[in-house]
Each structure stands twice: as C-alpha cells, then as structure tokens.
Amino acid sequence: MATPLPESILKQLPKGYSVLSYQGGELNDDKLTDYIVVIRKLDEESISRNSIAPARPLMLFTQNIDGSYTLARRNDHVVFRIDEGGQCDPFEDGEDGLVIHKHYFTVQNSVACGQHWTDYITFRYAPELHDWVFHKRIFENWVMNNSSAPNADALILKGRRLVTEKGKLLVPFEKYRAN
C-alpha cells in the first residue's frame, strides 16, 4: 500500500467507514490502474463486542480515461468479519490480504492464533460479461506437528479443499457468498 488511494476513490467511501486494505492493478481490459478496497465501520470493534460484527465491504473501483474512478462492484460477503476468526481477526491478521494479477484478484482470510487456517477466494474478469466472476476458493488448515525431529516443521497440513467454477454456472462477484 505504498501509493496512496486516489482522492476520487476516498470521496466515494460511505460515511462512518475507514479503509482497512487496498491494492491497485489491472482488473479489466482497459490497461488502466484499478483498485480493490476493503473498508470497515469505524466502530466495528465495539459493535462486535455487543452484537454481530458488521460486514467488511470489498469494493472494486475502475479507472476512467480522465483519471477518476467509478465504483464498479461491491460485495459484503467475501472479506470475513472481525469475529469470524476465533481469537484473531481473519483479515487484518493475514499476511497479504489482497492480490491482483492479470485480471484476477484474490482475497485472503486467515488466522494463526489458536487455529491455523487460510481461505483464498479468487475472482476473474469475464470480458464476455463485462463483469467479475468467482474463479476458485482454496481452504487449507494446519495442526501442530508432533514430530520430535530437530528440523521438523512446527505445523503440518491437515486438510486442503478446492472449489472451482468449472462445470458450474458463473457466479458474479456481487452475488458470491463466502459463508
């Protein structure tokens, strides 16, 4: 997040929210820099102590030829809520929560305290639809390694689950539900 978010995007964020994370890159076929932005309610921690935590919207902004940005899509069900990771925040405590690469983007929800799991959800741009669609989801979880070998890894992979779009109806980004 070295480059600051463009002012045109900041002006479009809903009142009462702040930016949690963002990433710039090529999301469609126009060769302009687009952004994916995760926002959160300013008071999400206090809300989550007394009630169900608020959603963390994931917003897709596409750049216009004049340099301004348009909110292209929004989904409130991809980035996990602050209370969906057990002891830890499943998005903020992750390593690289957002990645854009060649019209694909991935959201990483993960925890590494008490439990150890990672959930990667990837979408791709479908030029024929002028929209983004679910591409694949990879869920992995690890457990402590009981090995007494001096160079043994601390954790070992317990399970990996892969869900892809292949053979299924395309699910638009805005309609995808992680849970």
N, C-alpha and C positions, 0 to 999 in steps of 0.2 A: 504494500500500500504506500509506496514512496511518492507517487504522483497524487496530489490532492484531487478529490472528486470535483468535477466541474460544477460551477455555481448553478448552471441550468438544471442539474440533477438535484442539488440540495434544495432548491426552491420548490421542487415537486414532492418532497417528502411530507407525509402527513404531520400535522402538529402533534406534539406530545411524544414523538419518536426521535431516536438518535441512530446514527449509523453504527452497526456492530462490525461489519466487514464489507469489503468490496473488492472487485477485480475487474480490470479492463482487458479487452481483447476483441477479436473478430467473432461476432455471434451470428452474422448472416452473410450475404454475398455482396455487400456494398463496399468492402475494403476500408470502412471507417471504424474507428475505435468505439466499441460499445461497452457497457458496464452491467455487471450483475451486482446488486446491492442488497445486503441483509440489514434490516432495521429492527429495532426493538423499542418497546414502550419505555419511556424514561423511568417509570416506577415499577418495572417488571419484577424486581426482587421483592418489594413489599407486597405486591399483588400475589405473588406465588407463595408467600408465607401464610396468607389468609384465605386463598382461593386457588382455583386452577390458573396456572400461569398463562399469560397472554401469548398469542401466536407471534412468531417472528417472520414477517413477510419477506419473501425473496422477490425483488423487483428487477426486471430486465429493461434497461434503457438502451435505445438505439440512437446513434448519432445521425443528425440531419446534415445535409450538404452545407448549410450555413453555420455548422458547428454547435448548434443547440441540440438538446436531447429530448426524446419523446419516450414516455413510459409505454413500452410495447406490451408487457405482460406482467402479471403479479400472481404469486401463489403463496398462500399462508400455511401450507401443509408439507413443505419439503425440509425446511430448517427446523430441527427439533426445539421444543420449548425448554426453558431453563430447568424445569423439573422432570424432564424425560430421560435423564441420565443417571438416576440414582443419586449418589453422593455428589456428582460433579455435573457441571454444565456441559451437555453433549456437543455443543457447537463451539463455544468460546474456548473450551479447554483442549480442543483439537489442534492439530498441527497446521495444516493448510486447508482451511475450511472451504475455499473456493478456488477452482481452477478452470480456465478457459483455454481450449486448444482446438484450432481449426473447426469452428462451428459447433463444437461440443463444449459443454460445461458440466462440471461435477461439483456436487455439494458433499462435504464430508462431515458427518456427525460421528463423534467417538468419545469414549471415556477410558481413562486409565487409572481409576482410583476405586478400589474395591472390586470393580468389574473391569474387564478389558475387552472392548469391542469397537469395531469400526463399521460404519454403514456408509457406503459410497453410492450416491444416486446421480446418474448421468443422463443428460438430455442432449438431443442433437437438433440442428436446424434442418427442417424438411423443406427444401426450396419449392417443391410442387405444391405445398400447402401455405407457404409464406408464414410458417409457424414453427415452434419448437415442440418436440415430442419426446416422451420417455424413451430412453435407449436401453439402459440396463441398471441393475442395482446389485451391488456386491456387499454381503454382510459377512463379517468374519469375527470370531471371538476366540480369545486365548485364555488359558488357565496356567497356573503356576506349574513349573516343571519340577517334579520330584526327584530328578536325577541328582546324584551326589558327585558327578563328574566335575572336575575343576573348571572346565571350559564350557559347560552346558549353558544353553540359553536360559534365562530366567523364566520365560514364557514359552509355551508351545501352542500351536494352533489346534483348537478343539473342533472347530467347525467352520465351514465356508458355504454360503448359499448364494447362488447366482440366479437372477431373474432377468430375462431379456425380452425385447419387443418381438423377437422372431416368432412368427406363426400366430401373432395376436393382433387385434385391432390397435391402431395407433392411438396413444393416449396423449392429448395435447398437454403441454406444460401446465396450463392454468387449471386443468381438471385432475391432475395427478395428486394422489393422496399417499403419503409415506406410511401412515398408520391406518 
